[in-house]
Each structure stands twice: as structure tokens, then as C-alpha cells.
Amino acid sequence: MSALRGGYTTGACAAAAAKAAALVLSGGVPPPVVEITLQDGSRVSFSVAFCRRQGDAVEAAVQKDAGDDPDVTDGSQIVARLEFVPGDEIRFSAGEGVGVVTKLGLSVAPGEPAINPGPRAMIRAAVAEVMRRGVRVTVAIPGGEKLAARTFNPRLGIAGGLSILGTTGRVRPVSVPALCDALKCALDVARACGISAPVLVPGNIGDRAARRHLTLRSEQVIQVNNQWGFMLDHAARCGFERLLILGHPGKLAKLADGDWDTHSSHSKSPVPAVSALGARLIGAALPESATVEGIFAGLTPADRSLLAGALASAVRQAIIERIGQETPVSVLLVNMAGDVLGADGDLSVWQ
């Protein structure tokens, strides 16, 4: 079977479109191709679908190519409209098909366009390659409001359209069997390198938090993606001395609820279970939120610590029930910023 083809995120496409518009807004001619820097520092080129003046503004578009990933935005045009504003800041607005955040707990505040921090950084960097003036960047995805109905956005409190997403700028699709083979290899490599206590994380947020808070070797942190059942079972057979499970409670709470494949299409929302646990601990209903991050953000520091500790304990007990007690397990929970929320189990071997 041939390898699956990668693609680019909506955030990367928006940054490329914004650079094309910036080139014309600053007096240049419409470019057929633009090159931008992704979050990992690599330079990539994008074809420009169109770039045109509209009065004092310029708008440009890049067609999203998600590769072989089943992304609802694949083939959509990502449009960036730029116009000068006073000052030297870059301001963001939501155009057609891009949502607005209405609830706490997401990575941008209520009232803001649903353009995540990673894409904002890429857009700022792309525009700064052309000019250093204040501009408003309005990002649009024609038809995006209809596409958003096929995503979690309405339940998360993002109204009116899609989110502009991407932590790296790249989309790397993999089949589940191929992913499991790669994950097994990562554990086997760790063991061969003499790692006795690997750290399993869901993805980039957990990876960064692990390296920030703990003393680790490069092979020691392994990204699990959503395949927790497979990875925990294999890790238990590898004979490691200890395991640390580190990540955001919005992912790891699903393990306590019996969901060992944490992909959103294969698992339940963790919000009801986390809310119920918090209400039992605190003795009162928790702040209403569409996300686990929002639940924790709405608590006092004392209640936040209490809930995080109890949730970490519940996750740890669920893992022990699955893999047994021969391999000691610890759990460390972090928020979206990578700050520690709470833990259960002995962490000394990683500190």
C-alpha cells in the first residue's frame, strides 16, 4: 500500500492567503505562488487561487489540500482579506464561514473569531515578511457555516462557522493499522535505548508539557494519538519499570470513562463525567462549559486542584484495571497552556 499523502491546515492556508493579499496591499502585483514559514520553521509554497483589490482592501485565496486526510474543509477556499488600520498591530476578524467563540474554555476568548493561536502566529509572521503596518485580517471560508454542522463546533460554542486550526501547519494522515505499527515501534525503540520509564502523551500539548516540567531523554516521550488501549496493552508487555500518562484532562478523562480510542468519532464527550465528578467533590454544580478546559478554568484554585487530583486518580485506576499492577502507573494532568493541574502516583523517577 502506498503512503498516505499529507496536506496543510486551514491555518497554513490562511497565512499564505494573507501574505498574498499583503503583497498587493503594499503595492505589488498579484502573486501566483507564495512561500510562508510553518510553525516548525520549514518553508512551503502555496498556489494562490485569486488575489484582487476591493476598494481599499485586498483579498486572496488558497485552496485547502488536506492530502489523504478526511477533512471537511478539503478543497475549500481559505480567503484572507486585508485592509490597513491605525497602529502597527494585526487584528483578526471572522468572515463568511468562520465562527465566533461564544463560550469559555477554548484557546481564544469569547467574542473572538475562531482563529486559533497557532494560525494567528503564522498569519502574523507571513504578513510581517511583507510589511510592518497595522492591518485587519478577515479570514473566510465560503460555505463554512454549512460544513461546521458536520463538526463539534456547534457543541463547543463556536457560532456561525468553522475554526481556523493547526499547531504545525501540516496535516499528516495515517491509517489506524499503520499508526499502531509506528506506535509499537516507538515503544520498542524506547526499550532498546534503555528507557525504563516512558511518558505517554496524546500529542503536541502533552509532549511540550512533559519536556517543560520533567527531566527526560528524547526517546522517552511517545505520542499516542488516540490509540490508548493499544499502547497501554503493548507497554505492559514490554516490561517497563514504570509508566507516566501525561496530557489534557479533556483527552485522558475518556480513559476513566472506558473509552480507550479517544478519537471524537469513537468516544463520548468527557464533559458530563468530569462535571459529575466535580459536583460530587465540591458539593455544588460546576460552571457550565462545553469543554473540560472551561470547567477547570471556571473553578477556584483549590477546587481545580481537588478535581484534577481526583480525575488523575480515576484515570490511573482505570489503567491499572486494564493492564494490571505489575507495571506501576502515574498520571499527570495539564491544561491547554501546559500548566500542571494535578497528578496521582509517584512522579519522582521523572523529576
URSULQUI-V34193 format. One record per pair of residues at least 4 apart in sequence whose C-alpha atoms are under 7 Angstrom apart, sorted by sequence separation. I is the first residue (numbers start at 1). J is the second residue. D is the distance in whole Angstrom. If there is no record, write none. Layout:
{{I,J,D} {I,J,D}}
This chain:
{{8,12,6} {9,13,6} {10,14,6} {11,15,6} {12,16,6} {13,17,6} {14,18,6} {15,19,6} {16,20,6} {17,21,6} {18,22,6} {19,23,6} {20,24,7} {21,25,6} {22,26,6} {23,27,7} {24,28,4} {37,41,6} {38,42,6} {53,57,6} {54,58,6} {94,98,5} {108,112,7} {115,119,7} {116,120,6} {117,121,6} {118,122,6} {119,123,6} {120,124,6} {121,125,6} {122,126,6} {123,127,6} {124,128,6} {125,129,6} {127,131,6} {128,132,6} {143,147,7} {144,148,6} {145,149,7} {152,156,6} {153,157,6} {154,158,6} {174,178,6} {175,179,6} {176,180,6} {177,181,6} {178,182,6} {179,183,6} {180,184,6} {181,185,6} {182,186,6} {183,187,7} {184,188,6} {185,189,6} {186,190,6} {187,191,6} {188,192,6} {189,193,6} {190,194,7} {191,195,5} {202,206,6} {203,207,6} {204,208,6} {205,209,6} {206,210,6} {207,211,6} {208,212,6} {209,213,6} {210,214,6} {211,215,7} {216,220,6} {224,228,6} {227,231,6} {228,232,6} {229,233,6} {230,234,6} {231,235,6} {232,236,6} {233,237,7} {234,238,6} {248,252,6} {249,253,5} {253,257,7} {254,258,6} {255,259,5} {262,266,6} {263,267,6} {270,274,6} {271,275,6} {272,276,6} {273,277,6} {274,278,6} {275,279,6} {276,280,6} {277,281,6} {278,282,6} {279,283,5} {290,294,7} {291,295,7} {292,296,6} {293,297,6} {294,298,6} {295,299,7} {299,303,6} {300,304,6} {301,305,6} {302,306,6} {303,307,6} {304,308,6} {305,309,6} {306,310,6} {307,311,6} {308,312,6} {309,313,6} {310,314,6} {311,315,6} {312,316,6} {313,317,6} {314,318,6} {315,319,6} {316,320,6} {317,321,6} {318,322,6} {319,323,6} {320,324,5} {334,338,5} {335,339,6} {347,351,7} {8,13,7} {23,28,5} {24,29,5} {37,42,6} {38,43,6} {53,58,4} {66,71,6} {94,99,6} {104,109,7} {115,120,7} {148,153,6} {149,154,7} {153,158,5} {154,159,6} {174,179,6} {190,195,5} {191,196,7} {201,206,5} {211,216,7} {247,252,7} {254,259,5} {255,260,6} {261,266,6} {262,267,5} {279,284,5} {289,294,5} {299,304,5} {320,325,6} {334,339,5} {335,340,7} {24,30,6} {37,43,5} {52,58,6} {53,59,6} {94,100,7} {104,110,6} {201,207,6} {261,267,7} {279,285,5} {289,295,6} {334,340,4} {335,341,7} {36,43,6} {37,44,7} {52,59,6} {103,110,5} {224,231,7} {279,286,6} {288,295,7} {333,340,6} {334,341,5} {35,43,6} {36,44,6} {51,59,6} {52,60,6} {66,74,5} {101,109,7} {102,110,5} {108,116,6} {254,262,6} {259,267,6} {278,286,7} {287,295,6} {296,304,6} {333,341,5} {35,44,5} {36,45,7} {51,60,4} {64,73,7} {65,74,5} {101,110,5} {102,111,6} {107,116,6} {153,162,7} {286,295,7} {333,342,5} {35,45,4} {50,60,5} {51,61,7} {64,74,5} {65,75,6} {101,111,5} {332,342,6} {333,343,6} {20,31,6} {34,45,6} {35,46,6} {50,61,6} {64,75,5} {100,111,6} {101,112,6} {251,262,7} {275,286,6} {287,298,6} {332,343,4} {33,45,7} {34,46,5} {49,61,5} {63,75,6} {64,76,5} {100,112,6} {101,113,6} {331,343,5} {332,344,7} {33,46,6} {34,47,7} {48,61,6} {49,62,5} {63,76,6} {64,77,6} {100,113,4} {101,114,6} {148,161,5} {316,329,7} {331,344,5} {20,34,6} {33,47,4} {48,62,5} {49,63,6} {63,77,4} {64,78,7} {99,113,6} {100,114,5} {148,162,5} {207,221,7} {316,330,6} {330,344,6} {331,345,6} {32,47,6} {33,48,5} {47,62,7} {62,77,6} {63,78,6} {99,114,5} {145,160,6} {316,331,6} {330,345,4} {32,48,5} {61,77,6} {62,78,5} {98,114,7} {145,161,4} {254,270,6} {329,345,7} {330,346,6} {61,78,5} {62,79,7} {144,161,5} {145,162,6} {253,270,6} {330,347,7} {16,34,6} {61,79,4} {144,162,6} {16,35,7} {60,79,6} {61,80,6} {94,113,5} {312,331,6} {16,36,6} {59,79,7} {60,80,6} {93,113,6} {203,223,5} {250,270,6} {271,291,6} {312,332,7} {30,51,6} {59,80,6} {60,81,7} {92,113,7} {199,220,6} {200,221,6} {201,222,6} {202,223,5} {203,224,7} {271,292,6} {282,303,7} {312,333,7} {59,81,4} {198,220,5} {199,221,5} {200,222,5} {201,223,5} {202,224,5} {203,225,6} {58,81,6} {59,82,6} {198,221,6} {199,222,6} {200,223,6} {201,224,6} {202,225,5} {57,81,7} {58,82,5} {200,224,6} {202,226,7} {57,82,6} {58,83,7} {195,220,6} {308,333,7} {57,83,5} {56,83,7} {190,219,6} {278,307,6} {16,46,7} {21,51,6} {190,220,6} {312,342,7} {20,51,7} {229,260,5} {312,343,5} {313,344,5} {228,260,5} {229,261,7} {312,344,5} {25,58,6} {227,260,7} {228,261,6} {308,341,6} {309,342,5} {24,58,7} {90,124,7} {227,261,5} {308,342,5} {309,343,5} {226,261,5} {308,343,7} {309,344,6} {186,222,7} {226,262,5} {305,341,6} {21,58,5} {226,263,6} {305,342,6} {21,59,5} {21,60,5} {20,60,6} {206,246,6} {98,139,7} {183,224,7} {206,247,5} {18,60,7} {98,140,6} {206,248,7} {250,292,5} {293,335,7} {17,60,5} {95,138,6} {97,140,6} {98,141,6} {197,240,6} {249,292,7} {250,293,7} {17,61,5} {88,132,7} {90,134,5} {91,135,6} {92,136,6} {93,137,6} {94,138,6} {95,139,5} {96,140,5} {97,141,5} {196,240,5} {197,241,6} {199,243,6} {200,244,6} {201,245,6} {17,62,6} {88,133,5} {89,134,5} {90,135,5} {91,136,5} {92,137,5} {93,138,5} {94,139,6} {95,140,4} {96,141,6} {97,142,6} {119,164,7} {196,241,5} {197,242,5} {198,243,6} {199,244,5} {200,245,5} {201,246,5} {202,247,6} {87,133,7} {88,134,4} {89,135,7} {90,136,6} {91,137,6} {92,138,6} {93,139,7} {94,140,6} {96,142,6} {97,143,6} {98,144,6} {119,165,6} {196,242,7} {197,243,5} {198,244,6} {199,245,6} {200,246,6} {201,247,6} {87,134,5} {90,137,7} {97,144,4} {119,166,6} {199,246,7} {86,134,6} {97,145,5} {115,163,6} {116,164,6} {118,166,6} {187,235,7} {13,62,6} {85,134,5} {114,163,5} {115,164,5} {116,165,6} {118,167,5} {84,134,6} {85,135,5} {114,164,6} {115,165,7} {13,64,6} {84,135,4} {85,136,6} {83,135,5} {84,136,6} {82,135,6} {83,136,5} {10,64,7} {82,136,6} {103,157,5} {82,137,5} {102,157,5} {8,64,7} {81,137,6} {82,138,7} {101,157,6} {102,158,6} {8,65,6} {9,66,7} {80,137,6} {81,138,5} {101,158,5} {102,159,7} {7,65,5} {8,66,6} {80,138,6} {81,139,6} {100,158,5} {101,159,6} {253,311,7} {256,314,6} {7,66,4} {80,139,5} {99,158,6} {100,159,5} {256,315,5} {6,66,7} {7,67,4} {21,81,7} {22,82,7} {79,139,6} {80,140,6} {99,159,5} {100,160,7} {255,315,6} {6,67,5} {21,82,6} {79,140,5} {99,160,5} {5,67,5} {6,68,6} {17,79,6} {18,80,5} {78,140,6} {79,141,6} {98,160,7} {99,161,4} {253,315,6} {256,318,5} {5,68,5} {17,80,5} {78,141,5} {97,160,6} {98,161,4} {99,162,5} {252,315,7} {255,318,7} {4,68,6} {14,78,6} {77,141,6} {97,161,4} {98,162,5} {99,163,6} {13,78,6} {14,79,7} {76,141,7} {77,142,7} {97,162,6} {98,163,6} {14,80,6} {10,78,7} {72,147,7} {39,122,7} {38,122,7} {249,333,6} {242,327,6} {243,328,6} {244,329,6} {245,330,6} {246,331,6} {247,332,7} {248,333,6} {241,327,6} {242,328,5} {243,329,5} {244,330,5} {245,331,5} {246,332,5} {247,333,5} {248,334,5} {236,323,6} {240,327,7} {242,329,6} {243,330,6} {244,331,6} {245,332,6} {246,333,6} {247,334,6} {248,335,6} {248,336,7} {36,126,6} {233,323,6} {236,327,6} {69,173,5} {18,123,7} {22,127,6} {66,171,6} {68,173,6} {12,119,7} {15,122,6} {19,126,5} {23,130,6} {11,119,4} {15,123,4} {19,127,5} {22,130,6} {14,123,7} {18,127,6} {12,122,7} {16,126,7} {15,126,6} {14,139,7} {40,168,6} {39,168,5} {209,338,5} {38,168,6} {39,169,6} {38,169,6} {205,336,7} {157,290,7} {205,338,6} {156,290,5} {216,350,7} {155,290,7} {156,291,7} {215,350,6} {214,350,6} {215,351,5} {214,351,5} {11,164,5} {10,164,5} {11,165,5} {10,165,6} {11,166,6} {9,165,6} {10,166,7} {9,166,6} {12,169,5} {11,169,6} {9,169,5} {8,169,6} {9,170,6} {8,170,4} {9,171,6} {7,170,6} {8,171,5} {7,171,5} {6,171,6} {7,172,7} {6,172,5} {6,173,6} {4,173,6} {4,174,6} {104,289,7} {105,291,6} {105,293,5} {106,294,7} {105,294,3} {104,294,5} {105,297,7}}
